[in-house]
Amino acid sequence: MYDVVIVGAGPAGLTAGIYAQTKRLSSVILEAKEIGGQLTCLYPHKSIHDFPSYTDIVAHELAGKMAAQAREMGCEIREGEEVIDLDVEEEKITPKTPKGTYEAKAVILALGMGLFEPRKLGIPGEEGLEGVYYNCLDTKPFEGKRVLCVGGGDSALEMALTICGCAGKSTLIHRKDYFRADEMTVERVEKSPIQVVFRTELKEIMGKERVEAVRLINNETGEERVVPIDAVLISIGFIPNLESVERWGLELKGKAVVVNPEMRTNLRGVFACGDLVTYEGKTKRITTACGEASTAVNSAYKYIRKPYWA
Ligand SMILES: Cc1cc2nc3c(=O)[nH]c(=O)nc-3n(C[C@H](O)[C@H](O)[C@H](O)COP(=O)(O)OP(=O)(O)OC[C@H]3O[C@@H](n4cnc5c(N)ncnc54)[C@H](O)[C@@H]3O)c2cc1C
């Protein structure tokens, strides 16, 4: 039986793994897909400027450093192991994956948004045409292309900044007349070659097999225009998939797990951290995910060592 099973190997899960090693808790990290979470599966080529110790580090590199540190500290990380069930009993918790059944004294959930889907616009041409993207796993498809980026939040601006260096021309449209993003990111967009068009919505993506043009509408004047485009990059958020978490009996608020300041959930011996959780003042950042992971490990440690800690 493990002291702790950690579910998810994004920043929160990897930090929990590192900290569990310092506490000499026997542990394993189970990851459904690949190590690194959103940093590797959503924005591997994006620069990160707000993680202490690096003024500028590419996301997949930061994830790689976290994973290397975890492994060097002795963490066991198993990829391709999606936790599909979680039985919580008095003396043990049993996470189950299609590959096996684990037993633990405590579990730390660090699932992020779960196995999420990108939010779609639901417009004609969005499905089936080559050249419609919701993330930037590789900058190659955008090289030398005329790219239309859609959205006005941090993700959209950061995606546009990621591709603008290699794209032939990048245009960013947003339905409002202001961005909802960090000031520093907005300034970087303003200083970049990205053409920003406010009050504009994407109504149709046109083409035979691949994207050839888009139909845009100015939502103030109603004026419509067709613009030749080679690729569309839509960043309007994600739909978290926390179906399994709901099934396991965890208390949810909206699409997130409710935790107390110790990162305890409503289930005995089950702790949670990172983008998965909610509490007053919660922010979804890498640093907060890491901080919450340390708290979760500390709380799991106290829970496991009781009655000494009681
Ligand atoms: C475009 C974009 C840019 C961003 N830029 C920044 C930035 O510059 N700075 C910053 O601080 N933050 C940034 N963020 C936010 C940051 O990425 C997240 O806050 C952070 O990744 C949260 O870490 P996490 O470990 O909680 O979740 P995640 O990174 O989502 O990791 C969760 C992991 O759990 C796995 N998982 C899910 N379900 C299961 C299951 N059932 N079984 C096993 N494994 C499972 C997933 O596969 C995933 O690997 C950005 C977010 C986006 C979308």
The ligand as an SDF file (V2000), in Angstrom:
LIG
                    3D

 53 58  0  0  0  0  0  0  0  0999 V2000
   -2.9580   28.9260  -22.9550 C   0  0  0  0  0  0  0  0  0  0  0  0
   -2.6140   28.9330  -21.4910 C   0  0  0  0  0  0  0  0  0  0  0  0
   -1.4950   29.6340  -21.0510 C   0  0  0  0  0  0  0  0  0  0  0  0
   -1.1410   29.6400  -19.7150 C   0  0  0  0  0  0  0  0  0  0  0  0
   -0.0400   30.3430  -19.3280 N   0  0  0  0  0  0  0  0  0  0  0  0
    0.3350   30.3690  -18.0340 C   0  0  0  0  0  0  0  0  0  0  0  0
    1.4920   31.1070  -17.6140 C   0  0  0  0  0  0  0  0  0  0  0  0
    2.1870   31.7250  -18.4300 O   0  0  0  0  0  0  0  0  0  0  0  0
    1.7950   31.1170  -16.2840 N   0  0  0  0  0  0  0  0  0  0  0  0
    1.0420   30.4490  -15.3360 C   0  0  0  0  0  0  0  0  0  0  0  0
    1.3790   30.4790  -14.1600 O   0  0  0  0  0  0  0  0  0  0  0  0
   -0.0610   29.7280  -15.7290 N   0  0  0  0  0  0  0  0  0  0  0  0
   -0.4290   29.6780  -17.0340 C   0  0  0  0  0  0  0  0  0  0  0  0
   -1.5430   28.9540  -17.4130 N   0  0  0  0  0  0  0  0  0  0  0  0
   -2.2790   28.1990  -16.3820 C   0  0  0  0  0  0  0  0  0  0  0  0
   -1.5260   26.8950  -15.9750 C   0  0  0  0  0  0  0  0  0  0  0  0
   -1.2040   26.1450  -17.1400 O   0  0  0  0  0  0  0  0  0  0  0  0
   -2.3790   26.0410  -15.0450 C   0  0  0  0  0  0  0  0  0  0  0  0
   -2.7650   26.8190  -13.9420 O   0  0  0  0  0  0  0  0  0  0  0  0
   -1.5870   24.8160  -14.5540 C   0  0  0  0  0  0  0  0  0  0  0  0
   -1.2390   23.9810  -15.6420 O   0  0  0  0  0  0  0  0  0  0  0  0
   -2.3980   24.0100  -13.5430 C   0  0  0  0  0  0  0  0  0  0  0  0
   -1.6570   22.8750  -13.1790 O   0  0  0  0  0  0  0  0  0  0  0  0
   -2.3910   21.5420  -12.6690 P   0  0  0  0  0  0  0  0  0  0  0  0
   -1.2950   20.5780  -12.3670 O   0  0  0  0  0  0  0  0  0  0  0  0
   -3.3710   21.8830  -11.6320 O   0  0  0  0  0  0  0  0  0  0  0  0
   -3.2700   21.0290  -13.9280 O   0  0  0  0  0  0  0  0  0  0  0  0
   -2.8420   20.5520  -15.3820 P   0  0  0  0  0  0  0  0  0  0  0  0
   -1.6690   21.2640  -15.8770 O   0  0  0  0  0  0  0  0  0  0  0  0
   -4.1060   20.6360  -16.1800 O   0  0  0  0  0  0  0  0  0  0  0  0
   -2.4540   19.0020  -15.1880 O   0  0  0  0  0  0  0  0  0  0  0  0
   -3.4300   18.0390  -14.8500 C   0  0  0  0  0  0  0  0  0  0  0  0
   -2.9600   16.6830  -15.3070 C   0  0  0  0  0  0  0  0  0  0  0  0
   -3.8810   15.6790  -14.8220 O   0  0  0  0  0  0  0  0  0  0  0  0
   -4.0820   14.6980  -15.8240 C   0  0  0  0  0  0  0  0  0  0  0  0
   -5.3640   14.0100  -15.5850 N   0  0  0  0  0  0  0  0  0  0  0  0
   -6.6060   14.5150  -15.7650 C   0  0  0  0  0  0  0  0  0  0  0  0
   -7.5350   13.5900  -15.4330 N   0  0  0  0  0  0  0  0  0  0  0  0
   -6.8450   12.4730  -15.0320 C   0  0  0  0  0  0  0  0  0  0  0  0
   -7.2410   11.1940  -14.5510 C   0  0  0  0  0  0  0  0  0  0  0  0
   -8.5280   10.8510  -14.4050 N   0  0  0  0  0  0  0  0  0  0  0  0
   -6.2730   10.2870  -14.2390 N   0  0  0  0  0  0  0  0  0  0  0  0
   -4.9450   10.6160  -14.3540 C   0  0  0  0  0  0  0  0  0  0  0  0
   -4.5150   11.8250  -14.7990 N   0  0  0  0  0  0  0  0  0  0  0  0
   -5.4600   12.7510  -15.1200 C   0  0  0  0  0  0  0  0  0  0  0  0
   -4.0670   15.5040  -17.1170 C   0  0  0  0  0  0  0  0  0  0  0  0
   -3.7810   14.6640  -18.2340 O   0  0  0  0  0  0  0  0  0  0  0  0
   -2.9480   16.5290  -16.8290 C   0  0  0  0  0  0  0  0  0  0  0  0
   -1.6880   16.0610  -17.2530 O   0  0  0  0  0  0  0  0  0  0  0  0
   -1.9220   28.9300  -18.7490 C   0  0  0  0  0  0  0  0  0  0  0  0
   -3.0570   28.2230  -19.1810 C   0  0  0  0  0  0  0  0  0  0  0  0
   -3.4030   28.2170  -20.5290 C   0  0  0  0  0  0  0  0  0  0  0  0
   -4.6330   27.4390  -20.9560 C   0  0  0  0  0  0  0  0  0  0  0  0
  1  2  1  0
  2  3  1  0
  2 52  2  0
  3  4  2  0
  4  5  1  0
  4 50  1  0
  5  6  2  0
  6  7  1  0
  6 13  1  0
  7  8  2  0
  7  9  1  0
  9 10  1  0
 10 11  2  0
 10 12  1  0
 12 13  2  0
 13 14  1  0
 14 15  1  0
 14 50  1  0
 15 16  1  0
 16 17  1  0
 16 18  1  0
 18 19  1  0
 18 20  1  0
 20 21  1  0
 20 22  1  0
 22 23  1  0
 23 24  1  0
 24 25  2  0
 24 26  1  0
 24 27  1  0
 27 28  1  0
 28 29  2  0
 28 30  1  0
 28 31  1  0
 31 32  1  0
 32 33  1  0
 33 34  1  0
 33 48  1  0
 34 35  1  0
 35 36  1  0
 35 46  1  0
 36 37  1  0
 36 45  1  0
 37 38  2  0
 38 39  1  0
 39 40  1  0
 39 45  2  0
 40 41  1  0
 40 42  2  0
 42 43  1  0
 43 44  2  0
 44 45  1  0
 46 47  1  0
 46 48  1  0
 48 49  1  0
 50 51  2  0
 51 52  1  0
 52 53  1  0
M  END
$$$$
